[in-house]
Amino acid sequence: MEPASPSAYVSASPSLSLKSLSNEENLKTFGKLNNPNDYGHNYKDCTTENVAIYIWENLQKFLPLGVLYKVEVYETDNNVVIYKGE
């Protein structure tokens, strides 16, 4: 019998905003993603690569086409994932 594979659980709560926008404009642009106290996700077996892809896919919903260049997710100081789309 094979041993059970380890699982990892991650909780994340993004808050999106642009310094160039007012609080009202950020709320209008990003909706609930602009509120750090009201939005979050729990992940199971969520690798750093999957987190980067998830962030990319969700940012693209709110940004004009071609604006998003890359997403960098730092797991540690020595381990980073850079995702530039498909």
C-alpha positions in Angstrom: 0.0 0.0 0.0 1.3 3.5 -0.9 1.6 6.1 1.8 -0.9 8.9 1.6 0.5 12.0 -0.2 1.1 15.0 2.0 -1.5 17.8 1.7 -0.9 21.5 2.1 -3.6 24.0 3.1 -3.2 27.7 2.2 -5.4 30.6 3.1 -5.1 33.8 1.1 -6.9 37.1 1.2 -6.0 39.5 -1.7 -6.6 43.2 -1.6 -6.2 45.0 -4.9 -5.7 48.7 -5.3 -3.8 51.2 -7.4 -2.0 54.1 -5.6 -3.0 56.4 -8.5 -6.7 55.9 -7.8 -8.8 57.2 -4.9 -10.4 54.8 -2.4 -13.7 55.2 -4.2 -12.2 54.6 -7.7 -10.3 51.5 -6.3 -13.6 50.1 -4.9 -15.4 50.8 -8.2 -12.6 49.1 -10.2 -11.8 46.1 -8.0 -15.1 45.6 -6.1 -14.8 43.1 -3.3 -11.2 42.4 -4.2 -10.4 45.9 -2.8 -11.6 45.0 0.7 -8.9 43.1 2.7 -11.5 42.2 5.4 -14.2 40.7 3.2 -12.7 38.4 0.7 -10.5 35.2 0.7 -10.0 31.7 -0.4 -8.8 28.5 1.2 -6.7 26.1 -1.0 -5.8 22.4 -0.6 -2.7 21.1 -2.4 -2.3 24.5 -3.7 1.4 24.7 -5.1 3.1 28.1 -5.6 2.6 27.6 -9.3 -1.1 27.1 -8.9 -1.3 30.2 -6.8 0.5 32.3 -9.5 -1.9 31.0 -12.2 -4.9 31.7 -10.0 -3.7 35.3 -9.4 -3.0 35.8 -13.1 -6.4 34.6 -14.2 -8.2 36.7 -11.6 -6.2 39.9 -12.2 -6.9 39.6 -16.0 -10.6 40.0 -15.2 -10.1 43.5 -13.9 -7.2 44.9 -16.0 -7.2 46.1 -19.5 -5.9 43.5 -22.1 -2.2 43.6 -22.4 -1.5 45.5 -19.1 -0.6 42.4 -17.0 2.9 41.3 -17.9 3.8 38.8 -15.1 2.9 37.5 -11.6 5.6 36.8 -9.1 4.8 34.7 -6.1 7.5 34.3 -3.4 7.2 31.2 -1.4 10.5 31.9 0.4 13.4 34.3 -0.3 15.0 31.6 -2.4 11.9 30.2 -4.1 9.9 32.3 -6.5 7.5 31.4 -9.3 7.1 33.8 -12.2 4.1 33.3 -14.4 3.5 35.2 -17.7 0.4 33.6 -18.9 0.1 30.6 -21.3 
